[in-house]
Amino acid sequence: MLNLYNEKSGAKLKIIPLGGLEQIGMNITAFEYEDSIVVVDCGLSFPDDDMLGIDLVIPDVSYLEENIEKVKGFVITHGHEDHIGAIPYVLNKINVPIYATRLTIGLIERKLIEHDMLESVSLNVTDFGQTVELGYFKIEFIRTNHSIVDAAALAIHSPAGTVVHTGDFKVDYTPVYGDAIDLQKFAEIGQSGVLALMCDSTNAERPGFTQSEKTVGKTFDNIFAENQNRRIIVATFASNVDRVQQIINSAYNYGRKVVVEGRSMVNIIDTAQKLERISIPDNTLVPIDNIKDYPSEKTVIITTGSQGESMAALSRMASNTHRKISIDPNDLIIFSSHPIPGNEKPVTKIINALLAKGADVIFQDAHVSGHACQEEIKLIYTLLRPKYAIPVHGEYKHLKAQAKLAMELGMPAENIFIMSSGDVIELDNNGAEITGKVQVGAVLVDGLGVGDVGNVVLRDRQILSENGIMVVVMAIDKASGLFLAGPDIVTRGFIYVRESDELMEEMSELLYATAEDLMDKGVTDFARIKGTIKDVLGDFVWKKMNRRPMIMPIIMEV
């Protein structure tokens, strides 16, 4: 029936990644067929080192705004920040229904409460195996396994054919919570015919299979058994509910009380508890204020900060700025995560700080990935037998590695598309090609400001951070154009004024001479005066010190 409709209409399916390619983070993809658009995921990423003062980075959704009448809804694969974090910001512009599984909706709901948006948004809980109809699309939710509960793959049925989006996944036959990935459903969809597969590429370079999450539980049991006379602190991702479950299981088995610390982790565990996605024995969790009531060797602290985040709870403990917990020499700290690429330095810094306090640190063998390795990716390809492959979720090298796997399985190279964010691919059973590009990019969030910080502001912040600022203040008589006061110089982040009297004197003399020259020439245009001061002072500072501070002339009319 779908194919007959397609032959009649002649329309093709458009797939438009609006983010998430060339990087791990900010995942969002639009699927468009005639007058219907469905959006998969709506995530954020965290700022690069050169994005000074920026809190979050969210995708540019201009294309969706321009086609708002077509957008039927968001379907979300799972509850990680790189898949749901941008929702409160994007919904301000595109308020359409959201569909996701139970825990994912619970986490989205908490975000909307924080942004005072809950009453204005339509949230819809879906079950695995359920199909949601949105315009020309029918989206089927398929159970998968990941490092967060209720992760789903999506079978996106359209008149042009079926596209399977795996979301973030791995094949775990012994998950901590719930059932194993529904490989039978993947096989059934494969039998019906799959136009394209959009598969998680994060671990496409790693051979073999990803270990089951339960293997970490055995590791924790061994660590707890060997360290019964020490307080144990475990740092992990706030959203890794299964990992927290296993830490709690080990703590309970060895008679320890558990404190959960870190705002994001407390919120997620609270939501998971309410939705029965985590099982915590009675009287096991205790408030952080009550931890002092128990012997330290009978406690476990589960905390955020496994990626070296400067404001996370573990970082504050390491720097002695945490108000309620300090590191003792008898403590054992476990990093139950691998550093995300780019976070190696801050993680190492935290580890060194903890070791310097006399604590022992374990940062290996207490983590398994939530992403599929090569053999699991091959399994999904074999079950689905897609006509086209569109690797997603990863940097270019990860996408390329998955493309290589697809070719090893016999897929023609011309049927594999490594796309960039903004590319538009049009496809049906008769062919596929990249036909254009739409506007995409990064929108920077700084405090309450969304998109008000751009490249110019970032460049100014870079200059300020590297060379500081010089403010030149002067007063001019409004009637005569004569300089009445100044030029006076104020610096910040450029030099230590008290130890640079001679340099300050030279700059003052130079500016005074420049002001007299401008006055003699009868120059009264403020823009020209400011430009001359910046040029003269900038050249002097460069020749003298090889620095380029920001120079800001301020002229007052009196």
C-alpha positions in Angstrom: 0.0 0.0 0.0 2.8 2.4 0.9 4.7 1.6 -2.3 1.5 2.1 -4.4 1.0 5.5 -2.8 4.6 6.4 -3.6 4.3 5.5 -7.3 1.2 7.6 -7.5 2.6 10.7 -5.8 6.2 10.5 -7.1 7.4 12.1 -3.9 10.7 11.2 -2.2 11.6 11.1 1.4 13.9 13.9 2.6 16.3 13.3 5.5 17.9 16.4 6.9 20.4 16.2 9.8 20.2 19.6 11.6 23.0 18.6 14.0 24.9 15.7 15.4 27.2 14.9 12.5 30.9 15.6 12.7 30.5 15.6 16.4 29.1 13.6 19.4 26.3 15.8 20.6 23.5 18.1 19.5 21.6 15.3 17.7 18.6 16.4 15.7 17.3 15.1 12.4 14.3 16.1 10.3 12.4 13.6 8.2 10.2 15.3 5.5 7.6 13.8 3.1 5.5 16.3 1.2 3.7 18.4 3.9 4.9 16.4 6.9 8.0 16.8 9.0 8.9 14.6 11.9 11.9 15.5 14.1 14.0 12.8 15.8 15.8 14.0 19.0 16.6 17.5 20.0 19.9 17.6 21.8 22.5 20.0 23.0 26.3 19.9 23.1 28.7 21.5 25.6 30.9 24.4 24.6 34.4 24.0 23.2 37.3 25.6 25.1 37.3 28.6 22.9 33.6 29.4 23.6 34.4 31.5 26.6 31.5 32.0 29.0 29.1 29.9 27.0 27.0 27.4 29.0 25.4 25.3 26.3 25.2 25.0 22.5 21.9 24.2 20.8 21.1 23.6 17.2 20.0 26.2 14.7 16.4 25.2 13.8 15.8 27.9 11.3 14.7 25.3 8.7 12.0 24.0 11.1 10.8 27.6 11.8 10.5 28.3 8.1 8.4 25.1 7.7 6.6 25.2 11.0 3.2 24.4 9.4 4.7 21.0 8.3 6.2 20.0 11.6 4.0 17.3 13.2 6.1 16.4 16.3 9.3 15.4 17.9 10.1 11.7 18.6 12.9 11.1 21.1 15.1 8.0 21.3 16.3 8.3 24.9 17.0 10.7 27.7 20.6 11.8 27.4 21.4 15.5 27.2 22.7 15.3 23.7 19.3 14.0 22.6 16.8 16.0 24.8 18.8 19.0 26.2 17.7 21.6 23.6 14.0 20.8 23.9 13.1 23.7 26.2 14.8 26.2 24.0 13.5 24.8 20.7 10.0 24.5 21.9 9.9 28.3 22.4 9.9 28.5 18.6 8.4 25.2 17.6 5.8 24.0 20.1 4.6 20.6 18.7 3.8 17.4 20.5 6.7 15.2 21.9 6.6 11.4 21.8 9.0 9.2 23.8 9.1 6.3 26.3 8.4 6.6 29.9 11.7 7.6 31.5 12.6 9.9 28.6 9.3 11.8 29.0 9.9 12.0 32.7 13.3 13.6 32.2 11.8 16.0 29.6 9.0 16.9 31.9 11.5 17.9 34.7 13.3 20.1 32.2 10.1 21.8 31.2 9.2 22.4 34.8 12.5 24.2 35.3 11.7 26.4 32.3 8.1 27.0 33.4 6.8 25.4 30.2 5.1 22.2 31.3 1.6 23.4 30.9 2.1 24.6 27.3 3.6 21.4 25.9 2.0 18.1 24.8 4.0 15.2 26.2 3.0 11.7 25.1 4.3 8.5 26.6 4.8 5.6 24.2 5.4 1.9 24.8 7.8 -0.3 22.9 6.0 -1.8 19.9 3.6 1.2 19.7 3.2 3.1 16.5 2.6 6.8 16.4 1.0 8.4 13.3 2.2 11.9 12.4 1.1 13.2 9.0 2.4 10.8 6.4 4.7 9.1 8.9 4.2 6.1 11.1 6.9 5.8 13.8 7.4 2.5 15.6 9.3 2.4 18.9 11.7 -0.6 19.2 13.3 -1.6 22.5 17.1 -1.3 22.6 19.8 -1.2 25.3 21.9 1.7 26.2 23.5 3.3 29.3 20.1 4.8 30.2 16.8 3.0 30.7 14.0 3.1 28.1 16.2 3.7 25.1 14.4 3.1 21.7 15.2 2.7 18.1 12.7 4.1 15.6 11.2 2.5 12.5 10.1 5.5 10.5 7.6 4.3 7.9 6.8 6.7 5.1 5.2 6.2 1.6 8.7 6.3 0.2 9.9 3.4 2.4 11.0 2.6 5.9 14.0 4.2 7.6 15.4 2.7 10.8 17.1 5.0 13.2 18.9 3.1 16.0 19.4 5.9 18.4 22.3 5.2 20.8 22.3 1.5 21.4 24.2 -1.7 22.1 23.2 -5.3 22.2 22.9 -6.4 25.9 21.5 -9.8 26.5 21.7 -9.3 30.3 20.6 -5.7 30.9 20.3 -4.4 34.5 16.8 -3.2 34.0 14.1 -4.4 31.6 14.4 -6.7 28.6 17.2 -7.2 26.1 17.1 -5.4 22.7 14.2 -6.6 20.5 16.2 -8.3 17.8 13.1 -10.2 16.6 11.4 -6.9 15.8 14.5 -5.7 13.8 14.4 -9.0 11.9 10.7 -8.6 11.1 11.2 -5.0 9.9 14.1 -6.3 7.8 11.8 -8.9 6.2 9.4 -6.2 5.3 12.1 -4.2 3.6 14.2 -1.3 4.8 15.0 1.7 2.6 17.8 3.1 4.8 19.5 2.5 8.1 20.8 5.4 10.3 23.0 3.6 12.8 25.0 4.7 15.9 28.7 5.0 14.9 30.3 5.9 18.2 32.1 2.6 18.6 32.4 1.7 14.9 36.2 1.6 15.2 36.1 -0.9 18.1 36.2 -4.6 17.1 34.1 -7.3 18.9 31.1 -6.8 21.2 30.4 -4.2 23.9 30.3 -5.9 27.3 27.1 -6.2 29.2 26.4 -3.6 31.8 26.1 -6.4 34.4 29.8 -7.1 34.1 30.4 -3.7 35.9 28.2 -5.0 38.8 30.7 -7.8 39.3 33.5 -5.4 39.3 31.8 -3.2 41.9 31.2 -6.3 44.1 34.9 -7.2 44.0 35.9 -3.6 44.8 33.5 -3.4 47.7 34.6 -6.7 49.1 38.3 -5.7 49.0 37.7 -2.2 50.6 35.3 -2.8 53.5 37.2 -0.5 55.8 37.1 2.6 53.5 34.6 5.1 52.4 33.9 4.7 48.7 33.1 7.5 46.3 31.9 6.7 42.8 31.8 9.2 40.0 29.7 8.4 37.0 27.3 10.0 34.4 24.2 11.5 36.0 22.0 9.8 33.5 23.5 6.3 33.8 20.6 4.9 35.9 21.7 1.3 35.4 25.2 2.1 36.7 23.7 3.8 39.8 21.5 0.7 40.3 24.5 -1.6 40.4 26.4 0.7 42.8 23.4 0.7 45.1 23.1 -3.1 44.8 26.7 -3.6 45.9 26.4 -1.0 48.7 23.3 -2.8 50.0 25.0 -6.2 49.8 27.9 -4.9 51.9 25.7 -3.0 54.4 26.5 0.5 53.3 24.3 3.6 53.2 24.2 5.6 49.9 24.3 9.3 49.3 23.6 10.6 45.8 25.3 14.0 45.3 25.1 16.4 42.4 22.0 18.2 41.3 21.6 16.5 37.9 22.1 13.1 39.4 19.7 13.7 42.2 17.0 14.9 39.7 17.4 11.9 37.4 17.4 9.3 40.1 14.4 10.9 41.7 12.6 10.7 38.4 13.7 7.1 37.8 12.5 6.1 41.2 9.1 7.7 40.7 8.7 5.9 37.4 10.0 2.6 38.8 13.0 2.5 36.5 15.3 1.9 39.5 14.9 -0.2 42.5 16.4 1.1 45.8 16.0 -1.0 49.0 14.3 0.7 51.9 16.6 2.7 54.2 19.5 2.5 51.8 19.5 6.1 50.5 20.2 8.8 53.1 20.3 12.6 52.8 23.7 14.1 52.5 23.2 16.0 55.8 22.8 12.7 57.6 26.0 11.0 56.3 27.9 12.1 59.4 25.6 9.9 61.4 27.3 6.7 60.0 30.8 5.4 60.1 32.6 6.5 56.9 33.4 2.9 56.0 29.7 2.1 56.0 28.9 4.8 53.4 29.0 5.2 49.6 28.8 8.5 47.8 27.6 8.4 44.2 28.4 11.7 42.6 28.7 13.7 39.4 32.0 14.9 38.0 33.4 11.9 36.2 34.3 14.2 33.2 36.3 16.7 35.3 33.5 19.4 35.1 34.8 22.3 37.2 31.4 22.9 39.0 30.5 19.2 39.5 30.4 17.7 43.0 33.6 15.7 42.7 35.6 18.7 41.5 34.4 20.7 44.5 35.4 17.9 46.8 38.9 17.7 45.2 39.3 21.5 45.6 38.0 21.7 49.2 35.1 23.9 48.1 32.3 21.3 48.7 30.3 22.5 51.7 29.5 19.0 53.1 32.0 16.5 51.9 35.8 16.6 52.1 38.3 14.0 50.8 40.1 11.9 53.5 43.3 9.9 52.9 41.4 6.6 53.6 38.9 7.3 50.8 38.6 5.2 47.6 37.4 7.1 44.6 36.1 5.2 41.5 35.7 6.8 38.1 33.0 4.7 36.5 33.3 6.3 33.1 35.8 6.9 30.3 36.7 10.5 29.5 34.8 12.0 26.6 37.3 13.1 23.9 38.6 16.5 24.9 38.0 15.9 28.6 41.2 14.0 29.3 43.0 17.0 30.8 40.3 18.1 33.3 39.8 14.4 34.3 43.5 13.9 34.9 43.6 17.2 36.9 40.9 15.9 39.2 42.6 12.5 39.6 45.9 14.2 40.6 44.1 16.5 43.1 42.5 13.4 44.7 45.7 11.5 44.8 47.5 14.5 46.4 45.0 14.3 49.3 46.1 10.7 49.9 43.0 9.0 48.5 43.3 6.0 46.2 41.7 6.3 42.7 40.5 3.6 40.4 39.9 4.9 36.9 40.0 1.6 34.9 37.8 -1.5 34.6 34.8 0.1 36.3 33.0 1.1 33.1 31.5 -0.4 29.9 30.3 1.6 27.0 26.6 2.1 26.1 27.4 2.0 22.4 27.6 -0.9 19.9 31.0 -2.2 18.7 31.6 -3.6 15.3 30.0 -7.0 15.6 26.8 -5.5 17.0 26.6 -3.0 14.2 27.1 -5.9 11.7 24.3 -7.8 13.4 21.8 -4.9 13.0 22.8 -4.5 9.3 22.4 -8.2 8.7 18.9 -8.3 10.3 17.7 -5.1 8.6 19.4 -5.5 5.2 18.9 -1.9 4.3 19.2 -0.6 0.7 21.1 2.5 1.9 23.3 3.3 4.8 23.5 6.7 6.5 26.0 6.5 9.5 25.1 8.9 12.3 26.2 9.9 15.8 29.9 10.4 15.7 32.8 12.4 14.4 33.8 11.9 10.7 36.2 9.1 11.6 33.4 7.2 13.3 31.1 7.6 10.3 33.8 6.5 8.0 34.5 3.4 10.1 30.8 2.4 9.9 30.8 3.0 6.2 33.7 0.5 5.9 31.7 -2.1 7.9 28.7 -1.7 5.6 30.9 -2.3 2.5 32.5 -5.4 4.2 28.9 -6.7 4.5 28.4 -6.3 0.7 26.7 -2.9 0.5 27.8 -0.9 -2.7 29.8 2.2 -1.9 27.4 4.3 -3.9 24.6 3.3 -1.5 26.5 4.7 1.6 26.1 8.4 2.4 28.4 10.1 4.9 26.5 13.3 5.4 27.2 16.7 7.0 24.8 18.6 9.2 22.5 20.6 6.9 22.8 18.2 3.9 19.5 17.1 2.3 19.2 13.6 1.0 16.2 12.6 -1.0 15.6 8.9 -1.4 13.1 6.2 -2.4 13.5 2.7 -3.8 14.5 4.1 -7.2 17.5 6.0 -5.9 19.1 8.4 -3.4 21.1 11.5 -3.7 22.2 14.6 -1.7 20.3 17.4 -3.4 21.0 20.5 -1.3 21.7 22.1 1.9 19.8 24.0 4.6 20.9 26.5 7.2 22.4 24.8 10.3 24.8 25.9 13.0 25.3 26.4 16.7 23.2 28.7 18.8 25.1 29.7 21.9 23.3 29.9 25.3 24.9 32.2 27.9 22.9 32.4 31.1 19.4 33.4 30.1 20.5 34.7 26.7 19.9 32.4 23.7 21.6 33.3 20.5 22.6 36.8 21.6 26.3 35.8 21.7 27.8 35.3 18.3 31.3 35.1 16.7 32.0 38.8 17.2 31.3 38.6 20.9 33.3 35.3 21.2 36.2 37.0 19.4 36.1 39.9 21.8 36.1 37.5 24.7 39.1 35.7 23.3 41.0 39.0 23.0 40.1 39.9 26.5 41.2 36.6 27.9 44.5 36.7 26.1 45.6 40.3 26.2 43.2 42.3 28.4 41.6 45.6 27.8 42.7 49.3 27.8 40.1 52.0 28.3 41.1 55.5 27.2 38.9 58.3 28.7 38.8 61.9 27.7 36.5 64.9 27.8 35.9 67.4 25.0 34.2 70.8 25.1 31.0 70.6 23.1 31.2 74.2 21.9 34.9 74.6 21.0 36.0 71.0 20.4 38.9 71.5 22.8 40.1 68.6 24.9 39.3 69.5 28.5 40.5 66.4 30.4 42.5 63.2 29.8 43.4 61.1 28.0 43.4 58.9 31.1 44.2 55.2 30.8 42.6 52.3 32.7 43.8 48.7 32.1 42.5 45.3 33.1 44.2 42.1 32.3 47.0 43.8 30.4 49.7 44.9 32.8 50.0 45.3 36.5 49.9 49.1 36.7 51.7 49.6 40.0 54.8 47.9 38.5 54.6 49.6 35.1 54.9 53.3 35.9 57.3 54.0 33.0 55.2 52.3 30.4 52.0 54.0 31.6 53.8 57.4 31.4 55.0 56.7 27.9 51.5 55.8 26.8 50.0 58.9 28.5 52.5 61.1 26.7 51.8 59.5 23.4 48.0 59.9 23.8 48.4 63.5 25.0 50.5 64.3 21.9 47.9 62.6 19.7 45.1 64.6 21.2 47.0 67.9 20.7 47.6 66.9 17.1 43.9 66.2 16.5 43.0 69.5 18.2 45.4 71.4 16.0 43.9 69.9 12.9 40.4 70.8 14.1 39.2 67.2 14.1 35.9 67.0 16.0 34.4 63.8 14.6 34.2 61.3 17.4 34.6 58.2 15.2 37.8 59.6 13.7 39.2 60.5 17.1 38.5 57.1 18.5 39.9 55.4 15.4 43.1 57.5 15.6 43.6 56.7 19.3 43.1 53.0 18.8 45.6 52.9 15.8 48.3 55.0 17.6 48.1 53.2 20.9 47.7 49.8 19.3 50.8 50.2 17.2 52.8 51.5 20.2 51.8 48.5 22.4 52.5 46.0 19.7 56.0 47.4 19.1 56.7 47.7 22.8 55.2 44.5 24.1 54.1 42.3 21.2 50.6 42.3 22.6 47.2 43.3 21.1 44.8 44.3 24.0 41.3 45.5 23.3 41.4 49.3 23.2 38.2 51.1 24.0 38.3 55.0 23.7 35.5 56.7 25.7 34.8 60.4 24.8 32.6 62.6 27.0 31.1 65.9 25.8 30.9 68.6 28.4 
